[in-house]
Amino acid sequence: MQSYLKDLHRLTVCSWETASCDLAAFTAAREAAAAHRAALIVTCQRIEAVALAPCPAGCSAVRTGREAFRYLAALAAGLHSIALGEREILGQVRRAADEAPPPVAAVLHRAIAAARAFRRRHPIEADAGTLLRLALRRMPPPGSLVVIGSGPTAAAVSRTARLLGLGPIAVVSRACPPWLHQRADAWHPLEALPGLAPADLAVVALGGDAPVLSPPAIPATAVLDLSTPRRTDPSDGRVLTLADLRECAGFAGRASLLADLDPEVDRVLAHWSEDATSPVGQFRRAIELRRRADLERIARRHPEIPRPVLETITRSLVAHILHEPSERLRSLDPTTARAVAAIFDPSESA
């Protein structure tokens, strides 16, 4: 119990909004977050620094304690994303957990657990392609579309455009993407972009190392820039950005969803409070020790598998297996519960 209270009290999340910022602002935010020496969650919309220590820099956007934990759960559930319920954010939080020190990783995994439980009750599925749907609320459906980029965002946008019956769809990128023939009609190298026939809409989904595209370099009537940092000229009046999409994302209407997340947060925090002296805590700690031992054995036998992948697989598998037994153990009277938990205690079987 004391460990739980101490970690929750010390939890701090510092945030930087980066949607549609330029490279200089994004770099500054990334460096400021890195200076916290914390676990970093980096998305196309924000950077989060998660630590079990006070903010060392007096950041303006700081959450602590239970508020910080609830924010992390909502973040992983996609409730703070422009595309409500986007799938990618859960993986981004999980990757941050895989790279974090064990105490911070434990906090992030519990936030993920709350988010996953919420998502089971609210199967809101979205990806970067949802951003195209939001943009079409502010413009007529394009008769032709060029997608600039070849990463996951470009793939999701092309897929959504195909589902919506938009087209023809051309992809422009430095290399031809493997998903091209399923989601687009043509591919052109990036250097050929300025000479292409004008399209009704160009969707820019480039990485931060790509050049900023000048207005003449984008032959299109309208432009949607989904890149972070933005890869279009701020003076280009045709451009709709992620920051613009926030206005039509319906954040004001998400209060009921955030409120419905609270029971999952309360449940996870209640389970977290079960320390190693409680029956459930004793049971789960014993299984966790076995998981770690097996993880080391698997890592030695299969050095070709990245350690974060093994962590994710074994943690997810154990969490899935332990959920129902843990709930049943909680329903037992204390004496019986302790007797059952003792079966798994390594010290008892030694």
Backbone hydrogen bonds, N-H to C=O, Kabsch-Sander energy under -0.5 kcal/mol:
donor,donor_aa,acceptor,acceptor_aa,energy
5,L,1,M,-2.5
6,K,2,Q,-2.6
7,D,3,S,-2.6
8,L,4,Y,-2.5
9,H,5,L,-2.2
10,R,6,K,-1.9
11,L,7,D,-1.1
12,T,51,A,-2.8
13,V,63,R,-2.8
14,C,49,A,-2.2
15,S,61,A,-2.3
16,W,47,I,-2.1
18,T,45,Q,-2.1
19,A,45,Q,-1.3
21,C,18,T,-2.1
26,F,22,D,-2.5
27,T,23,L,-2.7
28,A,24,A,-2.2
29,A,25,A,-2.2
30,R,26,F,-2.6
31,E,27,T,-2.5
32,A,28,A,-2.3
33,A,29,A,-2.4
34,A,30,R,-2.4
35,A,31,E,-1.7
36,H,33,A,-1.4
37,R,34,A,-1.7
38,A,33,A,-0.5
39,A,50,V,-2.4
41,I,48,E,-2.5
42,V,40,L,-0.6
43,T,41,I,-0.5
43,T,46,R,-2.7
47,I,16,W,-2.2
48,E,41,I,-2.4
49,A,14,C,-2.6
50,V,39,A,-3.1
50,V,48,E,-0.5
51,A,12,T,-2.4
51,A,49,A,-0.5
62,V,60,S,-0.8
63,R,13,V,-2.5
65,G,11,L,-2.0
67,E,64,T,-0.9
68,A,64,T,-1.0
69,F,65,G,-2.0
70,R,66,R,-2.9
71,Y,67,E,-2.1
72,L,68,A,-2.2
73,A,69,F,-2.3
74,A,70,R,-2.5
75,L,71,Y,-2.6
76,A,72,L,-2.5
77,A,73,A,-1.7
78,G,75,L,-1.4
79,L,74,A,-2.4
80,H,74,A,-0.6
81,S,78,G,-0.7
84,L,82,I,-1.1
85,G,78,G,-2.1
86,E,83,A,-1.8
87,R,126,A,-2.4
90,L,87,R,-1.0
91,G,87,R,-0.9
92,Q,88,E,-1.8
93,V,89,I,-2.3
94,R,90,L,-2.1
95,R,91,G,-2.4
96,A,92,Q,-1.7
97,A,93,V,-2.0
98,D,94,R,-2.3
99,E,95,R,-1.3
100,A,96,A,-0.6
100,A,97,A,-0.8
104,V,101,P,-0.6
105,A,101,P,-3.0
106,A,102,P,-2.3
107,V,103,P,-1.3
108,L,104,V,-2.4
109,H,105,A,-2.7
110,R,106,A,-1.6
111,A,107,V,-2.1
112,I,108,L,-2.4
113,A,109,H,-2.1
114,A,110,R,-1.9
115,A,111,A,-2.2
116,R,112,I,-3.0
117,A,113,A,-2.1
118,F,114,A,-2.0
119,R,115,A,-2.7
120,R,116,R,-1.8
121,R,117,A,-1.2
122,H,118,F,-1.8
124,I,122,H,-3.0
125,E,123,P,-0.8
126,A,85,G,-1.0
126,A,124,I,-0.5
130,T,127,D,-1.9
131,L,128,A,-1.2
132,L,128,A,-0.6
132,L,129,G,-0.7
133,R,129,G,-1.3
134,L,130,T,-2.2
135,A,131,L,-2.2
136,L,132,L,-1.9
137,R,134,L,-1.4
138,R,135,A,-2.0
139,M,136,L,-0.5
145,L,168,P,-2.5
146,V,201,L,-2.3
147,V,170,A,-3.2
148,I,146,V,-0.6
148,I,203,V,-3.4
149,G,147,V,-0.8
149,G,172,V,-2.3
151,G,205,A,-0.5
155,A,151,G,-2.4
156,A,152,P,-2.5
157,V,153,T,-2.5
158,S,154,A,-2.4
159,R,155,A,-2.2
160,T,156,A,-2.3
161,A,157,V,-2.7
162,R,158,S,-2.1
163,L,159,R,-2.3
164,L,160,T,-2.2
165,G,162,R,-1.2
166,L,161,A,-2.6
167,G,142,P,-0.6
170,A,145,L,-2.5
170,A,168,P,-0.5
171,V,186,A,-2.7
172,V,147,V,-2.9
173,S,188,H,-1.7
180,L,177,P,-1.4
182,Q,179,W,-1.0
183,R,179,W,-1.0
183,R,180,L,-1.0
184,A,180,L,-2.4
185,D,169,I,-3.3
186,A,169,I,-1.2
188,H,171,V,-2.4
190,L,173,S,-1.2
192,A,189,P,-1.9
193,L,190,L,-1.7
195,G,192,A,-1.1
196,L,193,L,-1.8
199,A,219,P,-2.2
201,L,144,S,-1.4
202,A,222,A,-2.2
203,V,146,V,-2.7
204,V,202,A,-0.6
204,V,224,L,-3.1
205,A,148,I,-3.2
205,A,203,V,-0.6
210,A,207,G,-1.8
213,L,231,R,-3.2
214,S,212,V,-0.5
217,A,214,S,-1.2
218,I,215,P,-1.6
220,A,218,I,-1.7
221,T,199,A,-2.1
222,A,200,D,-1.3
223,V,238,R,-1.7
224,L,202,A,-3.1
225,D,223,V,-0.5
225,D,240,L,-2.7
226,L,204,V,-2.8
226,L,224,L,-0.7
230,R,21,C,-2.6
233,D,213,L,-1.2
236,D,233,D,-2.1
237,G,235,S,-0.9
239,V,236,D,-1.4
240,L,223,V,-2.8
242,L,225,D,-0.7
245,L,241,T,-1.8
246,R,242,L,-1.3
247,E,244,D,-1.1
248,C,245,L,-1.3
249,A,246,R,-1.2
253,G,250,G,-0.9
254,R,251,F,-1.7
255,A,252,A,-0.6
258,L,254,R,-2.4
259,A,255,A,-2.3
260,D,256,S,-1.8
261,L,257,L,-0.9
261,L,258,L,-0.5
262,D,258,L,-0.8
262,D,259,A,-0.7
264,E,261,L,-0.8
265,V,261,L,-2.0
266,D,262,D,-3.1
267,R,263,P,-2.3
268,V,264,E,-2.5
269,L,265,V,-2.6
270,A,266,D,-2.3
271,H,267,R,-2.2
272,W,268,V,-2.3
273,S,269,L,-1.5
274,E,271,H,-1.4
275,D,273,S,-1.3
278,S,275,D,-1.8
282,Q,278,S,-3.1
283,F,279,P,-2.4
284,R,280,V,-2.9
285,R,281,G,-2.3
286,A,282,Q,-2.0
287,I,283,F,-1.9
288,E,284,R,-2.4
289,L,285,R,-2.2
290,R,286,A,-1.7
291,R,287,I,-2.5
292,R,288,E,-2.5
293,A,289,L,-2.0
294,D,290,R,-2.6
295,L,291,R,-2.6
296,E,292,R,-2.1
297,R,293,A,-1.8
298,I,294,D,-2.7
299,A,295,L,-2.6
300,R,296,E,-2.0
301,R,297,R,-1.9
302,H,298,I,-2.5
305,I,302,H,-1.8
309,V,306,P,-0.6
310,L,306,P,-1.8
311,E,307,R,-2.6
312,T,308,P,-2.4
313,I,309,V,-2.6
314,T,310,L,-2.7
315,R,311,E,-2.5
316,S,312,T,-2.4
317,L,313,I,-2.4
318,V,314,T,-2.6
319,A,315,R,-2.6
320,H,316,S,-2.1
321,I,317,L,-2.3
322,L,318,V,-2.7
323,H,319,A,-1.1
324,E,320,H,-0.5
326,S,322,L,-2.5
327,E,323,H,-2.0
328,R,324,E,-2.3
329,L,325,P,-2.3
330,R,326,S,-2.0
331,S,327,E,-1.1
332,L,328,R,-0.5
332,L,329,L,-1.0
337,A,333,D,-2.8
338,R,334,P,-2.4
339,A,335,T,-1.7
340,V,336,T,-2.3
341,A,337,A,-2.6
342,A,338,R,-2.0
343,I,339,A,-0.6
343,I,340,V,-1.1
344,F,341,A,-1.4
345,D,342,A,-1.0
348,E,345,D,-1.0
349,S,345,D,-1.3
350,A,346,P,-0.8
